[in-house]
């Protein structure tokens, strides 16, 4: 190992010495040359060597002298190249305005000279600047425009840069298939050029993009390649890669390998105080411990990750923290806390999506090279000929103007011809459009007739179902009440027996009333006769009214009611909302036993009002959750053998959706259930 390091140092010294020797040789040659175009060419070679070793100040001195000489000799090619190198130096110093101005001037001059290679180099440089500034679509076009010419001249360093620029743009635009294609091309050249930094960057980006596309095996392969290239020499890169690699193994539930890489990454990032790397490592370790049931450790790691993400404004890391905290609290049955994490998650997600690039403006066409991507056409009158221009240069300039105006005239003629063709085509297809409109009208009439037929069949089915339910379910409650009345009529009951049977009679009457209430509303909704009449109303008032109706039942069953409701307004049909709340409270009471509790609350999220009714009752199995909101009746017996039609939640779903809302449930068997209702706070647009 020591011999290899010594060899590398010797090669570096030799290479540096050879470069210095070449620069000195060019400087001496330049001093003895006469002031003509050959001296400009020698100066340009020297400028390139100085630019390569980043000696920008010295390079600028030669640029100034070369520019003066090129102008005095009317050497357009020299002016173009000097302007290009000057712009490269401006770009290296982050002087965007002067760099772009210089590139535009150099490109104009290269265009005059029909120097396609010079144009390609300028395009690639402009592409790099635009991509660095976040103009990914624009920068991509410039980089793509440079590739073919650079490839044709086998300029592998510049070609590698163009591939890398295009790949970065595709990556930022989330066009991962194209990004992978161009990073692979860049990687091939970087290996050929032995560009270690480029190889590491390309492998890292490929790993990230394969991860986004859920090709985790390939992602692992490229992350491990990065670690092989870095070795143990660069803790900074290892600190960034190790937590991500551990996260990929986590996708396969390979907890041992994931833990190994995550703990190594955690150690390195704590040592270097790399907060971004720490955030990734702690989030992944939190998920690992959550999956293994180590909830206390997971919570500590996730809370630290959240604090770090906030301190460095790492929005993706904070988003993942919220998601994992919601999963942790849901697993521990802390549903109210989980609900708050979920709300934070969606709030942050919405804000991030608004700040993203306008993805609607990125089409498949914008991902490919558009030959006409430059919208600004160069005006020949704006091109300035250097002072002292000879007769030949002026003739070329006049010829260019003539060609330009000829092209404009040809464009006008072609446009007129196309307009005439368009008008003729419109007349020819007008008759076809009229026939198509008649056919569409006939199809719509047939469709309307078919819908009416289906509606009548549905109404008939509703009638049959309604009679079936009434005959089987309503009969039980009414029979019990009739039997009780017969006993009273015959005088067969003592006063004590009468008092004991009153609660049962009340329960049967309530069941019969709720049953009939649900059946009538359900039948109306099935016959499409329910029309909402929305208005703003106080959610808390509805809760207060409906709690009074179930107070006696709660007391008789020994159930506690916890009221966390707040004064807040929803925009919906109040009577329909009352039906929904009455059903949810009745269900919660039905499936709770003595000592259980029911909690009601409401929250504001993304301009919506979210209401929840939670209980600590018997809960619902996973297979039964999918049956709850179906139109076919599904019912189970309550904790005191209460019966139902199974239509209550079906009615609730229809009524909520009629008011542009949503209803859903979270439940664990023998733990409890929480029903959520989301309604708008204002009239939907």
MONOR-V700002 format. One record per helix or strand of 2 or more residues. SS is the DSSP state (H for helix, E for strand). FROM is the first residue (numbers start at 1). LEN is the number of residues. If there is no record, write none. Layout:
ss from len
SS FROM LEN
SS FROM LEN
//
This chain:
ss from len
H 2 30
H 37 16
H 56 17
H 76 17
H 96 17
H 116 17
H 136 17
H 156 17
H 176 18
H 196 17
H 216 15
H 235 17
H 255 18
H 275 17
H 295 17
H 315 17
H 335 21
H 359 3
H 365 3
H 380 3
H 391 100
H 495 32
E 535 4
H 539 19
E 560 5
E 569 4
H 574 17
E 597 9
E 608 8
H 622 4
H 648 11
E 662 7
E 672 9
//
